[in-house]
Every structure is written in structure tokens, then in C-alpha cells.
Amino acid sequence: MLVIPKRMAELLSLSEGSMVKITAFKDRMIIEPIPDAVWLSIHGEKVTRITLEELEGESIERQKEYGE
């Protein structure tokens, strides 16, 4: 488990369970948020179309991950 200071988490819009990418270097690390499907559907670059049914399916799958 990785604990990120509250203020930094707020600045990056991270919440408990958020996915992040960690890149380690010799003397430092970089933590980058990995946007989920819902965030991407609202804010991300539009490269394809998704139906509401597909989006709901993704939401259900993600909820199952958090429920386990």
C-alpha cells in the first residue's frame, strides 16, 4: 500500500483505490495517475465511440474489482 499526502492526492484528483504508475530512478520516483474509463470518457481525447451500455459494463467490472 502506498500512502500519498492528502494535499498531493487532492491536487492529482486521486482517491483511495486510484491506479497510479510508479517510475523509479536511482534517487527518486515519479508517481503518475492512470485515468480510469469514466475519467477518460469525460476528459480524454476522443479516439473512438463507446455506448452507454459499454460504459455501464466497464463500471460494473470496476465495481467488482473494488468489492473483492
Buried (B, 14 or more C-beta within 10 A) or exposed (E): EEEBEEEEBEEBEBEEEBEEEEEEEEEEEEEEBEBBBEEBBEEEEEEEEEEEEEEEEBEEEBEEEEEE
